[in-house]
Amino acid sequence: MGRRALPPQKTTADLSEHYYEIKALPEKWDIQTLFSSENPLEIELGSGKGLFLNRTAAENPARNFIGLEIRKKYAMYSAIRLERVGIANAVMFQGDGLLFCNKYIPTATVHAVHVYFPDPWWKQKHHKRRVLNVGFMGDVVRILQPGGKLHFWTDVRAYFDSTLELISQFDELIGPHDVQEQQAEFDMDYRTHFERRTRKHNETVYRSEFERANT
């Protein structure tokens, strides 16, 4: 299922504390400058409209969150939502999330990595474009703290199976652990908009969780 068009966004909001572009970061940018606290850090790769980022950051003020989204209009949309409700512990970065994780995230500093419903790139010749690849998984292992979590969900069974096979090559990641489906208590009580749409169509969501070994 593709993404629906975003509604027009008109805002005079000051996004200087919620929106950044990866390509504009200086060569030796320090991630510690982002937040006023040293609370546990979580990263979401492919934030889309920002449902997970906004809800989870609001529900967990003692944690910091970074959303990564390559599409500028979606990154801006999510940043506007963060600013509009005054969420101070989450920010959006627009651009290449794989590059960001590789270049700007220090080793063993991340409490959790979230990847929900990434583009499956259906054709075999396009599989190399998938975000869950060998290089990124190496960075996940590097940036996760011991005991840190990787959360991966998709609605494509073949992609789920092939990704679990890929992750199995990394002995530092323990899993997959089963993730139980939670009953939605209201219309937007879903982790992402893709989960909401998938479940409303009575289609299956494949969920997994991995834990970084304490070594």
N, C-alpha and C positions, 0 to 999 in steps of 0.2 A: 504494500500500500504506500502510495506516495504522500508527500506532505501537502496539506491544504494551504491555500494562499493566506498570507497574513493580512489582517485588517490594516488600513492605513495608520501609520504612527506619526502623530504630530505632538511634539513635546519641546518645551523650553528647559527641560530638566538639566541639571548639571551632572553629567555622567563621569566626571573626572575621577571619581572614586569607585566606579562600578564597571567601566568599559575600557579595555586596552586592546591594542593591535600588536600581535606578536612581531610583525615585521618592523615595527617602530621601536622595539626594545633595544637598548644599548647592548653592546657585545658582552659587557660584564655586569649585566643587570642582576641585582640581588633580590631574590624572592622574599626575603625577610622584611623588605620595605612595604609589602602589600598590606599587612594587617598590624593592628596595634597590640595584638596578643600573640602568644606562642602556643595557642590551642592546637589540638590535633588537626592536621590538614587532610582534606579529602578532595579528590579530583574527579570530575566527570568529563569523559571524552565524548563529544557529540551532544551538546546540551539541547539543541533544537529550540523549542519555544520556552524552555526553562522551567517546566513544571516541577521536575525533580529538584532542581537547584533552589528554586524559590521556596518550596514547601519544606524541604529538608533543612535548609539553612535557618528558616524561621523556627522550626521545631527543635533545633539543636544549636542554641546560641553559644554553647561552650566549644564549638568546633568551627573551623574555617573551611571555606569551600571555594574551589576554582572551577568554573565552567569553561570548556573549550569548544568552540564552534567555528567551522570553516566558512559558513555562509554569513556574510556581514549583516544582512537584514534580520536574520534570526538572532545573532549575537546582540545586535542593538535592541531588538525586541525584549530579550531576556534582561539586558542591563536596565532598560527603562522600567521594567517590572520590579527589579530589585530596588532601584532608587525610589520608585513611587511609594513603596510600602516601608521604606527606611531600613532595609536589611543591610547591616554593616559588616556581616561576617561572610559575605559571598561577593565574588567579582566575576566578570565575564572577559574572556580573551578571544578575540577573533583571529583566525588564521590556522596555520598548520599545527594541530595539536600534537602530532607525533614529534615534530621538531621541538616543540615547547618542552615536552617531557624529556627528550634526549638532551637538550642543551641547557635548560634553565632550572630543572628540578634536582636538587642535591640528593646524594645517596642516602637511603634509609630515613627519609623525612616525611613520608606519606602514610597516613593511617588507613586509607582506603582508595581504591580506584574503581570507578563505576563506568561500565560500557553497556548502554541499553539500546537495543535495536539498531545496531550499525548497518549501514548499507551493505547488503550481501553481495553486490556486484555479481549478478547471476552467471554471466558467461565465463567459461573457463579462462579465456584469454584476459579477462578483467580481474581475476582473483588476486592478482598482485596488488591491486588497489585497495584491498581490504585493510582496515585499520588494525585488525588483530592479525599481525604478522610476526615473523620471527624477531625482527628488530624491535618492534614495540614490546613484545613479551619480555625481551631481554631488559628493556628499560623498566618494565613493571617490576621485575624481580629486583632490579637495582634500587628503585626509589621507595619500594615498600619497606616499612619498618618490620622487624620480626613480629609476627602475629598480625600484621596488616592484611587487609582483605582485598580480593579482586572479585567484583560482581559483574557477571556477564549474562545478559538476557537477549533472546531473539525470538522471532516468530517463524524462523526458517529452520526446519529440522536438519537439513543437510549442512547448513552453515554451523549450527550448534554442534553437530557430531564432528565435523572437520576441525572446528576450533578446540574442542576438548582434546582431540588427538594432538593438535599442535601444543596445547598447554602441557600435555603429559610429558613432553620432551624436557620440561623444566622441573627438575627434582625439587627445587626450592619451594614449589607451590603445591600445597597439600590439598587434595580434593579430587573430583568435585563433591561438594556438600550439597545435599538437596535443599531447595528453598520452597517452602510451602506457599501456595497461593492464598492471599488474604482476601477476605470478603470486603468489598467496597462499601463504606458506610454512607457515602454520598457521591454525587455524579463525577466529581473530580478527584475522588479518593484513589488515585492510581499513581504509580511511580513516574510514568511519562505519558504524554499524549498518545504515543504508539501503543502502550499497554492498554490504555482506555479503549482505543478503537479496535484493537485486536480482540479484547474480551467482549466488547459489545457485539462483535460479529460472531461470538461463540467459537473463536479460533484459539488454538493452543499457544501458550507462551512457555518457552523452554528457558528455565532458570538454573543458574549455577553460581556457586560461591567457592572461592579458593582462599587458602590462608598461607601467608609467607612463613616458612619454617623458621625456627629460632636458631638458625645457624648462619 
